[in-house]
Amino acid sequence: MPEATFHFPPNFRWGVATSSHQIEGNNTNNQWWAWEQQPGRIKEGHQSGLACDVWQHPEIEFDRAAAMGLNAMRLSVEWSRIEVAPGRIDTAALDRYREMLKALRERGIEPLVTLHHFSDPLWLTEQGGWLNVNVIRYFIRYVEQVVRALGEYTNLWCTLNEPNVYSYMGYMAGLFPPGKQDMRMTFAVLRTMLQAHAAAYRRIHRLQENARVGLAHNLRFFDPLRPHNLLDRLVAWVRDMGFNQTTLQAVWNGWWVPPAGFGPALTLRRTLDWLGLNYYTRDLVKFDPAAKADFFAQTMHDPQAEPLDGGYGELYPQGMYRALKQLARLGIPIYVTENGIPDADDDQRPRALLLHLHQLWRALQDNVPVQGYYHWTLTDNFEWAEGWTLRFGLIELDPQTQRRTPRPSADLYAAIAQSNAITPELLDAYAPELCKVLLPS
Ligand code: FCB
């Protein structure tokens, strides 16, 4: 009789993922804050405001994570707080982050620190942001300060969060600042970001002997709507190249692939000690001769699939297994640095969490070296262009009153982390309909 409990390896990291601008509050010195002041940019005119008030009260979040039995947390440091003007470092801000990491350590939680998660200091934006190639030098100067200040408390660094999403949303879709729609700019920004990643990878290793440096890649699947239609397959492939392979090929094989360019990127080669997978959903892609601006592709969600809140996509847990298998080819440790769903009433999340973790477990059975899972996210936070309309938290937050209310998923995730397993009892209690699907009969 097969074992009915899905065990995870000893030492597996159970964490939550967050980012500075989305949770700290009053990040007035970055480009997102300025963007939020412009009418029409954020859904329902929402603003980050006090966010989850974490800058003032980080211990509220840390205590909750510790009480849940988590042993890992991914958080980002805010460049615009640390370097308030070009070359002007606010040492008090660095001290504050030091205190935070120390507080995490005291609670038995290992910090994974992201150095750039979508937000740029306003002074950088005024100089052209990531279109200005000097940004690489600026970024390294800032990274050096951070690693010197925080290196006592962590050696696990994520240089950049999702350079593909940052460049796509800001320069192609126009939904993130600076709101451009320009393909040339999109890939110029992506290339510069990946060069900055590689430079940071080297600099961090010079500063810290035992550093473990990676980046977080948002891997999204683009599947042909009609699997046997050659044109659907072609446009799906183009999407995959543009969104996924450009980044992966550059930082692993040291090669630019179209549309990011073509040719060697030798200084970028093998600049990963580990890779972060941010996995959410997939798109179906259909050839459309009228969609010239979109590379002749129409993207949609499977009408048969279970839709997620706010048009976020479809529930597609198999993508977790597929993504991990694809990334396993690199032969380096993998962290799932983000995964979750928007679900204000928590009627899908417990099931979604179990299904995604089951797919992760399957990948582990195939010896994919997954070392940890960071759920996005602990507490509802400011969801960029979607404002407060998408609720990804295990804990519900009322941003007006700062009242926090754990959703059932919080208890489920705590139980999984504490038992380092998905047990039949948990399945039965949180998603009994899955017992039939996942358990041996
Ligand atoms: C990812 C971002 C993260 C959050 C989640 C929902 O693309 O990295 O900040 O917005 O999506």
Boltz pocket constraint, residues with backbone or C-beta under 6 A from the ligand:
constraints:
  - pocket:
      binder: B
      contacts: [[A, 19], [A, 22], [A, 161], [A, 162], [A, 165], [A, 218], [A, 278], [A, 338], [A, 376], [A, 382], [A, 383], [A, 384], [A, 392]]
      max_distance: 6.0
